[in-house]
Amino acid sequence: MRQFALMTVTLLLACVGCGKSYIEKSSYFHIRDMKSQMTTVQWRAYVQALEGTEVEWQGWVRDVHRKIFGGYDLYVDMDPPREMSTLDVTFDIEEFRALQLRRGQFIVFRGTIGSVHRFLGSCQVILKNVSILES
């Protein structure tokens, strides 16, 4: 089954591609666009293949929430602050960062895709092992 899923994703990327590398196809906006073009089965195979991919993205701080069992989640909006959107990217941050970041602040970050979910007509990406490179 996993072999079929990887083959499906490879074929999908070949169909969509224009000679660009796979990592370029893991931009948040490409992932969000693919959501509306794929069937449920294709989407599941696609996001499964994305898991574990390292990305370097940029966006705007939407909010920071304290978790019930300790720690903090950062919510990043990938669309400019004045545009209507959902909580696009989420990842864990340390307390000192939680206290330091401001709503609407532009950040650059690198992490590994942990999971991707359909969310309110868009998609939400959960990242792991994230480093904020610029804030």
N, C-alpha and C positions, 0 to 999 in steps of 0.2 A: 504494500500500500504506500509506504513512504517513497519507494522508488518511483511509483506512478505519480505521486504528488510532485516530486522534484522534476520529473520529466514534463509534467504539465506546466510547471512554472517556467522551465527553460523554454518551452514552446511559446508560452505567453510573452515572455520577454523578447524572444526572437521576433514575434509578430508585431509587438509594440515598438521595438527598438529601431533606431536609425544609425546603428553602428556605434553607439555609446556604450560605455562599460556598465556593468551591473551596479556598481556602487552609486552611479549617478541616478539610477532608477530607484534608489532608496531615499530620495529626497522626500520630505514630508508631503509636499504638494503632489508629487507623482503617486505616492501611496494613496492619498486622498482621491485623486482622479481615477485611479484604477478601481476603487471601491464601486463607483457607479457604472463601470464598464463590464464588470464580471458577474457571473452567476455566483450563488452562494458557495457551490462546490469549488469553483475556480478561486474565489476569494480566500477560502480556508487554506487551500494549497499554497496560494501566494503568500499569505501572512506567515504560514508555518515556515516557509523558506526564508523569510526576512528575519526571523528570530535568530539572534546571535550576530547580526550584522552591525558593525561599528559605524556610527554616523557622526558627523559634525554639523550641527544646525545652529540657527540663530532665531531668536524670537523675543517676546516681551513678557515680563513677569505679570501674570494675571493675579496670583494670590499664593499664599503659603498657609498651609493648615497643619496643625499639630495632630499627630496620629493618636488614637486611643491608647495604644500600648507603648507610646514613646516614639520620638523621632518626628521628622517634619516632611511633608510632601510639598514640592514646588509645582505649581501649575503654570505652564507656559502657553501663551497664545502665539501661534505662528503667523497670524495675520496682523497687520498694523493695528495699533490700539483703537482707532476710531471705527474699525470695521466690525460688523456683527459676526461673531463666531462662537465656537464651543471651546471647552478646555482641550486643547489639541495634544499637548505632551505633558506627562507627569513623571517626576522622579524624586527620589529621596535626597534630602540635603541635611547638612549638619546644622546644629543650633546657631552657630556664629553666622552662617550664611542666611538662615531664616530671619535673623534679627537685622541683617545688613541690607537685604534686597528691598527695593521699593516697587510698588505697583506701577506698571508701565515702563519699568526700566528695561533697556535693551541688553540682552545677554547672548553670548556665544558659548556653546557647550558641546561636549563630546561624550558619547556613551554607546551602550550596546542595546539594540532593540530586544526587549524582553517579551513583549506581546503587543498586538494591535487589535483593537476592537471597534466595531461599528458603534457610533454614538451620536444620537440625535441628528441623523442625516449626514453626519461627517464621520470622522474616525478619531480615535484616541490612541496614542502610542505611549506605552509604558517603557521607560528606559531604565537600564541597570548600569551600575559602575560609572556614574556620570562625574565628569570634571567640568566645572565652569571655567572657561578659558578667558573670558572677558566680560566685565560687568561695569 
